[in-house]
């Protein structure tokens, strides 16, 4: 999904539904950095949460280890400086379990 399409979805949601929460948060450096844009609204299916996550592309990983017993293994990820991975996720609130349940992409078609 592109930035423009995400902005269109946000605009349409703000215009047509009651928005409960809207936030932008940083993704921790241990997860590669980037940001997460979250929108929670009350729609015809109930409470819906949309997330748009932008993170650097992982282009490789370096494993550091020792052959000695009891030593740990460390994995360092090599991130792209220019390329980004953009992920769109949708969740529906289930009041019975009080958890967000990810919606399948087939329900958007």
Phi and psi restraints in degrees (range 20) as a CNS / XPLOR table:
assign (resid 1 and name C) (resid 2 and name N)
       (resid 2 and name CA) (resid 2 and name C) 1.0 -92.5 20.0 2
assign (resid 2 and name N) (resid 2 and name CA)
       (resid 2 and name C) (resid 3 and name N) 1.0 163.7 20.0 2
assign (resid 2 and name C) (resid 3 and name N)
       (resid 3 and name CA) (resid 3 and name C) 1.0 -59.7 20.0 2
assign (resid 3 and name N) (resid 3 and name CA)
       (resid 3 and name C) (resid 4 and name N) 1.0 -39.8 20.0 2
assign (resid 3 and name C) (resid 4 and name N)
       (resid 4 and name CA) (resid 4 and name C) 1.0 -64.2 20.0 2
assign (resid 4 and name N) (resid 4 and name CA)
       (resid 4 and name C) (resid 5 and name N) 1.0 -42.9 20.0 2
assign (resid 4 and name C) (resid 5 and name N)
       (resid 5 and name CA) (resid 5 and name C) 1.0 -64.7 20.0 2
assign (resid 5 and name N) (resid 5 and name CA)
       (resid 5 and name C) (resid 6 and name N) 1.0 -41.1 20.0 2
assign (resid 5 and name C) (resid 6 and name N)
       (resid 6 and name CA) (resid 6 and name C) 1.0 -62.0 20.0 2
assign (resid 6 and name N) (resid 6 and name CA)
       (resid 6 and name C) (resid 7 and name N) 1.0 -43.0 20.0 2
assign (resid 6 and name C) (resid 7 and name N)
       (resid 7 and name CA) (resid 7 and name C) 1.0 -63.6 20.0 2
assign (resid 7 and name N) (resid 7 and name CA)
       (resid 7 and name C) (resid 8 and name N) 1.0 -36.6 20.0 2
assign (resid 7 and name C) (resid 8 and name N)
       (resid 8 and name CA) (resid 8 and name C) 1.0 -64.1 20.0 2
assign (resid 8 and name N) (resid 8 and name CA)
       (resid 8 and name C) (resid 9 and name N) 1.0 -42.3 20.0 2
assign (resid 8 and name C) (resid 9 and name N)
       (resid 9 and name CA) (resid 9 and name C) 1.0 -63.9 20.0 2
assign (resid 9 and name N) (resid 9 and name CA)
       (resid 9 and name C) (resid 10 and name N) 1.0 -43.8 20.0 2
assign (resid 9 and name C) (resid 10 and name N)
       (resid 10 and name CA) (resid 10 and name C) 1.0 -61.6 20.0 2
assign (resid 10 and name N) (resid 10 and name CA)
       (resid 10 and name C) (resid 11 and name N) 1.0 -44.5 20.0 2
assign (resid 10 and name C) (resid 11 and name N)
       (resid 11 and name CA) (resid 11 and name C) 1.0 -63.0 20.0 2
assign (resid 11 and name N) (resid 11 and name CA)
       (resid 11 and name C) (resid 12 and name N) 1.0 -45.5 20.0 2
assign (resid 11 and name C) (resid 12 and name N)
       (resid 12 and name CA) (resid 12 and name C) 1.0 -63.3 20.0 2
assign (resid 12 and name N) (resid 12 and name CA)
       (resid 12 and name C) (resid 13 and name N) 1.0 -41.5 20.0 2
assign (resid 12 and name C) (resid 13 and name N)
       (resid 13 and name CA) (resid 13 and name C) 1.0 -65.2 20.0 2
assign (resid 13 and name N) (resid 13 and name CA)
       (resid 13 and name C) (resid 14 and name N) 1.0 -44.2 20.0 2
assign (resid 13 and name C) (resid 14 and name N)
       (resid 14 and name CA) (resid 14 and name C) 1.0 -62.4 20.0 2
assign (resid 14 and name N) (resid 14 and name CA)
       (resid 14 and name C) (resid 15 and name N) 1.0 -33.8 20.0 2
assign (resid 14 and name C) (resid 15 and name N)
       (resid 15 and name CA) (resid 15 and name C) 1.0 -78.9 20.0 2
assign (resid 15 and name N) (resid 15 and name CA)
       (resid 15 and name C) (resid 16 and name N) 1.0 -36.3 20.0 2
assign (resid 15 and name C) (resid 16 and name N)
       (resid 16 and name CA) (resid 16 and name C) 1.0 -102.1 20.0 2
assign (resid 16 and name N) (resid 16 and name CA)
       (resid 16 and name C) (resid 17 and name N) 1.0 -16.8 20.0 2
assign (resid 16 and name C) (resid 17 and name N)
       (resid 17 and name CA) (resid 17 and name C) 1.0 -132.1 20.0 2
assign (resid 17 and name N) (resid 17 and name CA)
       (resid 17 and name C) (resid 18 and name N) 1.0 164.2 20.0 2
assign (resid 17 and name C) (resid 18 and name N)
       (resid 18 and name CA) (resid 18 and name C) 1.0 -81.9 20.0 2
assign (resid 18 and name N) (resid 18 and name CA)
       (resid 18 and name C) (resid 19 and name N) 1.0 110.0 20.0 2
assign (resid 18 and name C) (resid 19 and name N)
       (resid 19 and name CA) (resid 19 and name C) 1.0 -81.4 20.0 2
assign (resid 19 and name N) (resid 19 and name CA)
       (resid 19 and name C) (resid 20 and name N) 1.0 125.4 20.0 2
assign (resid 19 and name C) (resid 20 and name N)
       (resid 20 and name CA) (resid 20 and name C) 1.0 -89.3 20.0 2
assign (resid 20 and name N) (resid 20 and name CA)
       (resid 20 and name C) (resid 21 and name N) 1.0 -42.0 20.0 2
assign (resid 20 and name C) (resid 21 and name N)
       (resid 21 and name CA) (resid 21 and name C) 1.0 -151.9 20.0 2
assign (resid 21 and name N) (resid 21 and name CA)
       (resid 21 and name C) (resid 22 and name N) 1.0 142.3 20.0 2
assign (resid 21 and name C) (resid 22 and name N)
       (resid 22 and name CA) (resid 22 and name C) 1.0 -139.9 20.0 2
assign (resid 22 and name N) (resid 22 and name CA)
       (resid 22 and name C) (resid 23 and name N) 1.0 126.4 20.0 2
assign (resid 22 and name C) (resid 23 and name N)
       (resid 23 and name CA) (resid 23 and name C) 1.0 -150.9 20.0 2
assign (resid 23 and name N) (resid 23 and name CA)
       (resid 23 and name C) (resid 24 and name N) 1.0 155.3 20.0 2
assign (resid 23 and name C) (resid 24 and name N)
       (resid 24 and name CA) (resid 24 and name C) 1.0 -125.2 20.0 2
assign (resid 24 and name N) (resid 24 and name CA)
       (resid 24 and name C) (resid 25 and name N) 1.0 126.2 20.0 2
assign (resid 24 and name C) (resid 25 and name N)
       (resid 25 and name CA) (resid 25 and name C) 1.0 -130.9 20.0 2
assign (resid 25 and name N) (resid 25 and name CA)
       (resid 25 and name C) (resid 26 and name N) 1.0 153.9 20.0 2
assign (resid 25 and name C) (resid 26 and name N)
       (resid 26 and name CA) (resid 26 and name C) 1.0 -80.8 20.0 2
assign (resid 26 and name N) (resid 26 and name CA)
       (resid 26 and name C) (resid 27 and name N) 1.0 141.6 20.0 2
assign (resid 26 and name C) (resid 27 and name N)
       (resid 27 and name CA) (resid 27 and name C) 1.0 -85.7 20.0 2
assign (resid 27 and name N) (resid 27 and name CA)
       (resid 27 and name C) (resid 28 and name N) 1.0 134.5 20.0 2
assign (resid 27 and name C) (resid 28 and name N)
       (resid 28 and name CA) (resid 28 and name C) 1.0 -61.4 20.0 2
assign (resid 28 and name N) (resid 28 and name CA)
       (resid 28 and name C) (resid 29 and name N) 1.0 152.6 20.0 2
assign (resid 28 and name C) (resid 29 and name N)
       (resid 29 and name CA) (resid 29 and name C) 1.0 -62.6 20.0 2
assign (resid 29 and name N) (resid 29 and name CA)
       (resid 29 and name C) (resid 30 and name N) 1.0 -28.2 20.0 2
assign (resid 29 and name C) (resid 30 and name N)
       (resid 30 and name CA) (resid 30 and name C) 1.0 -66.4 20.0 2
assign (resid 30 and name N) (resid 30 and name CA)
       (resid 30 and name C) (resid 31 and name N) 1.0 -19.4 20.0 2
assign (resid 30 and name C) (resid 31 and name N)
       (resid 31 and name CA) (resid 31 and name C) 1.0 -104.8 20.0 2
assign (resid 31 and name N) (resid 31 and name CA)
       (resid 31 and name C) (resid 32 and name N) 1.0 15.1 20.0 2
assign (resid 31 and name C) (resid 32 and name N)
       (resid 32 and name CA) (resid 32 and name C) 1.0 100.6 20.0 2
assign (resid 32 and name N) (resid 32 and name CA)
       (resid 32 and name C) (resid 33 and name N) 1.0 -5.1 20.0 2
assign (resid 32 and name C) (resid 33 and name N)
       (resid 33 and name CA) (resid 33 and name C) 1.0 81.7 20.0 2
assign (resid 33 and name N) (resid 33 and name CA)
       (resid 33 and name C) (resid 34 and name N) 1.0 -168.9 20.0 2
assign (resid 33 and name C) (resid 34 and name N)
       (resid 34 and name CA) (resid 34 and name C) 1.0 101.8 20.0 2
assign (resid 34 and name N) (resid 34 and name CA)
       (resid 34 and name C) (resid 35 and name N) 1.0 -160.6 20.0 2
assign (resid 34 and name C) (resid 35 and name N)
       (resid 35 and name CA) (resid 35 and name C) 1.0 -146.2 20.0 2
assign (resid 35 and name N) (resid 35 and name CA)
       (resid 35 and name C) (resid 36 and name N) 1.0 162.3 20.0 2
assign (resid 35 and name C) (resid 36 and name N)
       (resid 36 and name CA) (resid 36 and name C) 1.0 -129.2 20.0 2
assign (resid 36 and name N) (resid 36 and name CA)
       (resid 36 and name C) (resid 37 and name N) 1.0 123.3 20.0 2
assign (resid 36 and name C) (resid 37 and name N)
       (resid 37 and name CA) (resid 37 and name C) 1.0 -102.1 20.0 2
assign (resid 37 and name N) (resid 37 and name CA)
       (resid 37 and name C) (resid 38 and name N) 1.0 121.5 20.0 2
assign (resid 37 and name C) (resid 38 and name N)
       (resid 38 and name CA) (resid 38 and name C) 1.0 -119.3 20.0 2
assign (resid 38 and name N) (resid 38 and name CA)
       (resid 38 and name C) (resid 39 and name N) 1.0 139.0 20.0 2
assign (resid 38 and name C) (resid 39 and name N)
       (resid 39 and name CA) (resid 39 and name C) 1.0 -135.2 20.0 2
assign (resid 39 and name N) (resid 39 and name CA)
       (resid 39 and name C) (resid 40 and name N) 1.0 121.1 20.0 2
assign (resid 39 and name C) (resid 40 and name N)
       (resid 40 and name CA) (resid 40 and name C) 1.0 -115.7 20.0 2
assign (resid 40 and name N) (resid 40 and name CA)
       (resid 40 and name C) (resid 41 and name N) 1.0 129.3 20.0 2
assign (resid 40 and name C) (resid 41 and name N)
       (resid 41 and name CA) (resid 41 and name C) 1.0 -145.1 20.0 2
assign (resid 41 and name N) (resid 41 and name CA)
       (resid 41 and name C) (resid 42 and name N) 1.0 163.0 20.0 2
assign (resid 41 and name C) (resid 42 and name N)
       (resid 42 and name CA) (resid 42 and name C) 1.0 -97.7 20.0 2
assign (resid 42 and name N) (resid 42 and name CA)
       (resid 42 and name C) (resid 43 and name N) 1.0 111.5 20.0 2
assign (resid 42 and name C) (resid 43 and name N)
       (resid 43 and name CA) (resid 43 and name C) 1.0 -115.3 20.0 2
assign (resid 43 and name N) (resid 43 and name CA)
       (resid 43 and name C) (resid 44 and name N) 1.0 -173.1 20.0 2
assign (resid 43 and name C) (resid 44 and name N)
       (resid 44 and name CA) (resid 44 and name C) 1.0 -64.6 20.0 2
assign (resid 44 and name N) (resid 44 and name CA)
       (resid 44 and name C) (resid 45 and name N) 1.0 -23.8 20.0 2
assign (resid 44 and name C) (resid 45 and name N)
       (resid 45 and name CA) (resid 45 and name C) 1.0 -91.6 20.0 2
assign (resid 45 and name N) (resid 45 and name CA)
       (resid 45 and name C) (resid 46 and name N) 1.0 1.7 20.0 2
assign (resid 45 and name C) (resid 46 and name N)
       (resid 46 and name CA) (resid 46 and name C) 1.0 109.6 20.0 2
assign (resid 46 and name N) (resid 46 and name CA)
       (resid 46 and name C) (resid 47 and name N) 1.0 -154.5 20.0 2
assign (resid 46 and name C) (resid 47 and name N)
       (resid 47 and name CA) (resid 47 and name C) 1.0 -78.1 20.0 2
assign (resid 47 and name N) (resid 47 and name CA)
       (resid 47 and name C) (resid 48 and name N) 1.0 125.9 20.0 2
assign (resid 47 and name C) (resid 48 and name N)
       (resid 48 and name CA) (resid 48 and name C) 1.0 -122.4 20.0 2
assign (resid 48 and name N) (resid 48 and name CA)
       (resid 48 and name C) (resid 49 and name N) 1.0 140.4 20.0 2
assign (resid 48 and name C) (resid 49 and name N)
       (resid 49 and name CA) (resid 49 and name C) 1.0 -121.2 20.0 2
assign (resid 49 and name N) (resid 49 and name CA)
       (resid 49 and name C) (resid 50 and name N) 1.0 127.2 20.0 2
assign (resid 49 and name C) (resid 50 and name N)
       (resid 50 and name CA) (resid 50 and name C) 1.0 -111.5 20.0 2
assign (resid 50 and name N) (resid 50 and name CA)
       (resid 50 and name C) (resid 51 and name N) 1.0 136.4 20.0 2
assign (resid 50 and name C) (resid 51 and name N)
       (resid 51 and name CA) (resid 51 and name C) 1.0 -127.8 20.0 2
assign (resid 51 and name N) (resid 51 and name CA)
       (resid 51 and name C) (resid 52 and name N) 1.0 134.7 20.0 2
assign (resid 51 and name C) (resid 52 and name N)
       (resid 52 and name CA) (resid 52 and name C) 1.0 -122.8 20.0 2
assign (resid 52 and name N) (resid 52 and name CA)
       (resid 52 and name C) (resid 53 and name N) 1.0 113.7 20.0 2
assign (resid 52 and name C) (resid 53 and name N)
       (resid 53 and name CA) (resid 53 and name C) 1.0 -113.4 20.0 2
assign (resid 53 and name N) (resid 53 and name CA)
       (resid 53 and name C) (resid 54 and name N) 1.0 129.9 20.0 2
assign (resid 53 and name C) (resid 54 and name N)
       (resid 54 and name CA) (resid 54 and name C) 1.0 -121.2 20.0 2
assign (resid 54 and name N) (resid 54 and name CA)
       (resid 54 and name C) (resid 55 and name N) 1.0 119.9 20.0 2
assign (resid 54 and name C) (resid 55 and name N)
       (resid 55 and name CA) (resid 55 and name C) 1.0 -135.5 20.0 2
assign (resid 55 and name N) (resid 55 and name CA)
       (resid 55 and name C) (resid 56 and name N) 1.0 157.3 20.0 2
assign (resid 55 and name C) (resid 56 and name N)
       (resid 56 and name CA) (resid 56 and name C) 1.0 -65.9 20.0 2
assign (resid 56 and name N) (resid 56 and name CA)
       (resid 56 and name C) (resid 57 and name N) 1.0 147.7 20.0 2
assign (resid 56 and name C) (resid 57 and name N)
       (resid 57 and name CA) (resid 57 and name C) 1.0 -72.0 20.0 2
assign (resid 57 and name N) (resid 57 and name CA)
       (resid 57 and name C) (resid 58 and name N) 1.0 132.4 20.0 2
assign (resid 57 and name C) (resid 58 and name N)
       (resid 58 and name CA) (resid 58 and name C) 1.0 -82.5 20.0 2
assign (resid 58 and name N) (resid 58 and name CA)
       (resid 58 and name C) (resid 59 and name N) 1.0 117.2 20.0 2
assign (resid 58 and name C) (resid 59 and name N)
       (resid 59 and name CA) (resid 59 and name C) 1.0 -102.2 20.0 2
assign (resid 59 and name N) (resid 59 and name CA)
       (resid 59 and name C) (resid 60 and name N) 1.0 -7.6 20.0 2
assign (resid 59 and name C) (resid 60 and name N)
       (resid 60 and name CA) (resid 60 and name C) 1.0 178.2 20.0 2
assign (resid 60 and name N) (resid 60 and name CA)
       (resid 60 and name C) (resid 61 and name N) 1.0 173.5 20.0 2
assign (resid 60 and name C) (resid 61 and name N)
       (resid 61 and name CA) (resid 61 and name C) 1.0 -144.2 20.0 2
assign (resid 61 and name N) (resid 61 and name CA)
       (resid 61 and name C) (resid 62 and name N) 1.0 146.2 20.0 2
assign (resid 61 and name C) (resid 62 and name N)
       (resid 62 and name CA) (resid 62 and name C) 1.0 -116.7 20.0 2
assign (resid 62 and name N) (resid 62 and name CA)
       (resid 62 and name C) (resid 63 and name N) 1.0 126.9 20.0 2
assign (resid 62 and name C) (resid 63 and name N)
       (resid 63 and name CA) (resid 63 and name C) 1.0 -104.0 20.0 2
assign (resid 63 and name N) (resid 63 and name CA)
       (resid 63 and name C) (resid 64 and name N) 1.0 128.4 20.0 2
assign (resid 63 and name C) (resid 64 and name N)
       (resid 64 and name CA) (resid 64 and name C) 1.0 -114.5 20.0 2
assign (resid 64 and name N) (resid 64 and name CA)
       (resid 64 and name C) (resid 65 and name N) 1.0 126.6 20.0 2
assign (resid 64 and name C) (resid 65 and name N)
       (resid 65 and name CA) (resid 65 and name C) 1.0 -149.6 20.0 2
assign (resid 65 and name N) (resid 65 and name CA)
       (resid 65 and name C) (resid 66 and name N) 1.0 166.8 20.0 2
assign (resid 65 and name C) (resid 66 and name N)
       (resid 66 and name CA) (resid 66 and name C) 1.0 -127.1 20.0 2
assign (resid 66 and name N) (resid 66 and name CA)
       (resid 66 and name C) (resid 67 and name N) 1.0 148.5 20.0 2
assign (resid 66 and name C) (resid 67 and name N)
       (resid 67 and name CA) (resid 67 and name C) 1.0 -85.2 20.0 2
assign (resid 67 and name N) (resid 67 and name CA)
       (resid 67 and name C) (resid 68 and name N) 1.0 0.8 20.0 2
assign (resid 67 and name C) (resid 68 and name N)
       (resid 68 and name CA) (resid 68 and name C) 1.0 -76.3 20.0 2
assign (resid 68 and name N) (resid 68 and name CA)
       (resid 68 and name C) (resid 69 and name N) 1.0 147.7 20.0 2
assign (resid 68 and name C) (resid 69 and name N)
       (resid 69 and name CA) (resid 69 and name C) 1.0 -67.1 20.0 2
assign (resid 69 and name N) (resid 69 and name CA)
       (resid 69 and name C) (resid 70 and name N) 1.0 140.2 20.0 2
assign (resid 69 and name C) (resid 70 and name N)
       (resid 70 and name CA) (resid 70 and name C) 1.0 85.0 20.0 2
assign (resid 70 and name N) (resid 70 and name CA)
       (resid 70 and name C) (resid 71 and name N) 1.0 -1.6 20.0 2
assign (resid 70 and name C) (resid 71 and name N)
       (resid 71 and name CA) (resid 71 and name C) 1.0 -87.6 20.0 2
assign (resid 71 and name N) (resid 71 and name CA)
       (resid 71 and name C) (resid 72 and name N) 1.0 151.2 20.0 2
assign (resid 71 and name C) (resid 72 and name N)
       (resid 72 and name CA) (resid 72 and name C) 1.0 -96.2 20.0 2
assign (resid 72 and name N) (resid 72 and name CA)
       (resid 72 and name C) (resid 73 and name N) 1.0 162.6 20.0 2
assign (resid 72 and name C) (resid 73 and name N)
       (resid 73 and name CA) (resid 73 and name C) 1.0 -104.8 20.0 2
assign (resid 73 and name N) (resid 73 and name CA)
       (resid 73 and name C) (resid 74 and name N) 1.0 138.5 20.0 2
assign (resid 73 and name C) (resid 74 and name N)
       (resid 74 and name CA) (resid 74 and name C) 1.0 -121.3 20.0 2
assign (resid 74 and name N) (resid 74 and name CA)
       (resid 74 and name C) (resid 75 and name N) 1.0 134.6 20.0 2
assign (resid 74 and name C) (resid 75 and name N)
       (resid 75 and name CA) (resid 75 and name C) 1.0 -115.3 20.0 2
assign (resid 75 and name N) (resid 75 and name CA)
       (resid 75 and name C) (resid 76 and name N) 1.0 122.7 20.0 2
assign (resid 75 and name C) (resid 76 and name N)
       (resid 76 and name CA) (resid 76 and name C) 1.0 -108.0 20.0 2
assign (resid 76 and name N) (resid 76 and name CA)
       (resid 76 and name C) (resid 77 and name N) 1.0 127.6 20.0 2
assign (resid 76 and name C) (resid 77 and name N)
       (resid 77 and name CA) (resid 77 and name C) 1.0 -92.2 20.0 2
assign (resid 77 and name N) (resid 77 and name CA)
       (resid 77 and name C) (resid 78 and name N) 1.0 136.9 20.0 2
assign (resid 77 and name C) (resid 78 and name N)
       (resid 78 and name CA) (resid 78 and name C) 1.0 -95.4 20.0 2
assign (resid 78 and name N) (resid 78 and name CA)
       (resid 78 and name C) (resid 79 and name N) 1.0 119.1 20.0 2
assign (resid 78 and name C) (resid 79 and name N)
       (resid 79 and name CA) (resid 79 and name C) 1.0 -106.0 20.0 2
assign (resid 79 and name N) (resid 79 and name CA)
       (resid 79 and name C) (resid 80 and name N) 1.0 146.2 20.0 2
assign (resid 79 and name C) (resid 80 and name N)
       (resid 80 and name CA) (resid 80 and name C) 1.0 -74.0 20.0 2
assign (resid 80 and name N) (resid 80 and name CA)
       (resid 80 and name C) (resid 81 and name N) 1.0 139.8 20.0 2
assign (resid 80 and name C) (resid 81 and name N)
       (resid 81 and name CA) (resid 81 and name C) 1.0 -78.7 20.0 2
assign (resid 81 and name N) (resid 81 and name CA)
       (resid 81 and name C) (resid 82 and name N) 1.0 -26.6 20.0 2
assign (resid 81 and name C) (resid 82 and name N)
       (resid 82 and name CA) (resid 82 and name C) 1.0 -112.1 20.0 2
assign (resid 82 and name N) (resid 82 and name CA)
       (resid 82 and name C) (resid 83 and name N) 1.0 -34.0 20.0 2
assign (resid 82 and name C) (resid 83 and name N)
       (resid 83 and name CA) (resid 83 and name C) 1.0 -89.8 20.0 2
assign (resid 83 and name N) (resid 83 and name CA)
       (resid 83 and name C) (resid 84 and name N) 1.0 142.2 20.0 2
assign (resid 83 and name C) (resid 84 and name N)
       (resid 84 and name CA) (resid 84 and name C) 1.0 -123.6 20.0 2
assign (resid 84 and name N) (resid 84 and name CA)
       (resid 84 and name C) (resid 85 and name N) 1.0 150.6 20.0 2
assign (resid 84 and name C) (resid 85 and name N)
       (resid 85 and name CA) (resid 85 and name C) 1.0 -106.7 20.0 2
assign (resid 85 and name N) (resid 85 and name CA)
       (resid 85 and name C) (resid 86 and name N) 1.0 126.3 20.0 2
assign (resid 85 and name C) (resid 86 and name N)
       (resid 86 and name CA) (resid 86 and name C) 1.0 -114.7 20.0 2
assign (resid 86 and name N) (resid 86 and name CA)
       (resid 86 and name C) (resid 87 and name N) 1.0 123.7 20.0 2
assign (resid 86 and name C) (resid 87 and name N)
       (resid 87 and name CA) (resid 87 and name C) 1.0 -122.6 20.0 2
assign (resid 87 and name N) (resid 87 and name CA)
       (resid 87 and name C) (resid 88 and name N) 1.0 134.7 20.0 2
assign (resid 87 and name C) (resid 88 and name N)
       (resid 88 and name CA) (resid 88 and name C) 1.0 -114.8 20.0 2
assign (resid 88 and name N) (resid 88 and name CA)
       (resid 88 and name C) (resid 89 and name N) 1.0 126.7 20.0 2
assign (resid 88 and name C) (resid 89 and name N)
       (resid 89 and name CA) (resid 89 and name C) 1.0 -128.8 20.0 2
assign (resid 89 and name N) (resid 89 and name CA)
       (resid 89 and name C) (resid 90 and name N) 1.0 146.1 20.0 2
assign (resid 89 and name C) (resid 90 and name N)
       (resid 90 and name CA) (resid 90 and name C) 1.0 -128.4 20.0 2
assign (resid 90 and name N) (resid 90 and name CA)
       (resid 90 and name C) (resid 91 and name N) 1.0 136.4 20.0 2
assign (resid 90 and name C) (resid 91 and name N)
       (resid 91 and name CA) (resid 91 and name C) 1.0 -129.1 20.0 2
assign (resid 91 and name N) (resid 91 and name CA)
       (resid 91 and name C) (resid 92 and name N) 1.0 149.3 20.0 2
assign (resid 91 and name C) (resid 92 and name N)
       (resid 92 and name CA) (resid 92 and name C) 1.0 -117.1 20.0 2
assign (resid 92 and name N) (resid 92 and name CA)
       (resid 92 and name C) (resid 93 and name N) 1.0 135.0 20.0 2
assign (resid 92 and name C) (resid 93 and name N)
       (resid 93 and name CA) (resid 93 and name C) 1.0 -77.7 20.0 2
assign (resid 93 and name N) (resid 93 and name CA)
       (resid 93 and name C) (resid 94 and name N) 1.0 126.9 20.0 2
assign (resid 93 and name C) (resid 94 and name N)
       (resid 94 and name CA) (resid 94 and name C) 1.0 -103.9 20.0 2
assign (resid 94 and name N) (resid 94 and name CA)
       (resid 94 and name C) (resid 95 and name N) 1.0 105.9 20.0 2
assign (resid 94 and name C) (resid 95 and name N)
       (resid 95 and name CA) (resid 95 and name C) 1.0 -64.5 20.0 2
assign (resid 95 and name N) (resid 95 and name CA)
       (resid 95 and name C) (resid 96 and name N) 1.0 -29.1 20.0 2
assign (resid 95 and name C) (resid 96 and name N)
       (resid 96 and name CA) (resid 96 and name C) 1.0 -64.9 20.0 2
assign (resid 96 and name N) (resid 96 and name CA)
       (resid 96 and name C) (resid 97 and name N) 1.0 -40.9 20.0 2
assign (resid 96 and name C) (resid 97 and name N)
       (resid 97 and name CA) (resid 97 and name C) 1.0 -100.0 20.0 2
assign (resid 97 and name N) (resid 97 and name CA)
       (resid 97 and name C) (resid 98 and name N) 1.0 -13.6 20.0 2
assign (resid 97 and name C) (resid 98 and name N)
       (resid 98 and name CA) (resid 98 and name C) 1.0 57.8 20.0 2
assign (resid 98 and name N) (resid 98 and name CA)
       (resid 98 and name C) (resid 99 and name N) 1.0 43.1 20.0 2
assign (resid 98 and name C) (resid 99 and name N)
       (resid 99 and name CA) (resid 99 and name C) 1.0 -133.6 20.0 2
assign (resid 99 and name N) (resid 99 and name CA)
       (resid 99 and name C) (resid 100 and name N) 1.0 154.4 20.0 2
assign (resid 99 and name C) (resid 100 and name N)
       (resid 100 and name CA) (resid 100 and name C) 1.0 -82.8 20.0 2
assign (resid 100 and name N) (resid 100 and name CA)
       (resid 100 and name C) (resid 101 and name N) 1.0 128.6 20.0 2
assign (resid 100 and name C) (resid 101 and name N)
       (resid 101 and name CA) (resid 101 and name C) 1.0 -111.5 20.0 2
assign (resid 101 and name N) (resid 101 and name CA)
       (resid 101 and name C) (resid 102 and name N) 1.0 126.9 20.0 2
assign (resid 101 and name C) (resid 102 and name N)
       (resid 102 and name CA) (resid 102 and name C) 1.0 -66.6 20.0 2
assign (resid 102 and name N) (resid 102 and name CA)
       (resid 102 and name C) (resid 103 and name N) 1.0 134.0 20.0 2
assign (resid 102 and name C) (resid 103 and name N)
       (resid 103 and name CA) (resid 103 and name C) 1.0 -86.7 20.0 2
assign (resid 103 and name N) (resid 103 and name CA)
       (resid 103 and name C) (resid 104 and name N) 1.0 142.1 20.0 2
assign (resid 103 and name C) (resid 104 and name N)
       (resid 104 and name CA) (resid 104 and name C) 1.0 -77.2 20.0 2
assign (resid 104 and name N) (resid 104 and name CA)
       (resid 104 and name C) (resid 105 and name N) 1.0 149.5 20.0 2
assign (resid 104 and name C) (resid 105 and name N)
       (resid 105 and name CA) (resid 105 and name C) 1.0 -66.0 20.0 2
assign (resid 105 and name N) (resid 105 and name CA)
       (resid 105 and name C) (resid 106 and name N) 1.0 -21.8 20.0 2
assign (resid 105 and name C) (resid 106 and name N)
       (resid 106 and name CA) (resid 106 and name C) 1.0 -66.9 20.0 2
assign (resid 106 and name N) (resid 106 and name CA)
       (resid 106 and name C) (resid 107 and name N) 1.0 -22.2 20.0 2
assign (resid 106 and name C) (resid 107 and name N)
       (resid 107 and name CA) (resid 107 and name C) 1.0 -76.9 20.0 2
assign (resid 107 and name N) (resid 107 and name CA)
       (resid 107 and name C) (resid 108 and name N) 1.0 -8.1 20.0 2
assign (resid 107 and name C) (resid 108 and name N)
       (resid 108 and name CA) (resid 108 and name C) 1.0 -92.6 20.0 2
assign (resid 108 and name N) (resid 108 and name CA)
       (resid 108 and name C) (resid 109 and name N) 1.0 -10.6 20.0 2
